[in-house]
Amino acid sequence: MNLGVRVGMISITDIRASNCDIQVAYWQAPNHIRYALFTSGGLEWA
C-alpha cells in the first residue's frame, strides 16, 4: 500500500502553553473498540 505514517506525542499542556487548544472526544463502539476524534487549532500547531 506504500503509506507514509507520522506518529508523535505532545502533551496538551504544551499545546495550550502556545496559546492553542485541542479537544478530544471518544466514541465507544461494540467489542471493546474506542475511536478518538480531535478538533481545534492545536492539531495544526503540533
Stockholm file with secondary structure:
# STOCKHOLM 1.0

chainA/1-46         MNLGVRVGMISITDIRASNCDIQVAYWQAPNHIRYALFTSGGLEWA
#=GR chainA/1-46 SS CCCCCCCCCCCHHHHHHTTCCCEEEEEEETTTEEEEEEESTHHHHC
#=GC SS_cons        CCCCCCCCCCCHHHHHHTTCCCEEEEEEETTTEEEEEEESTHHHHC
//
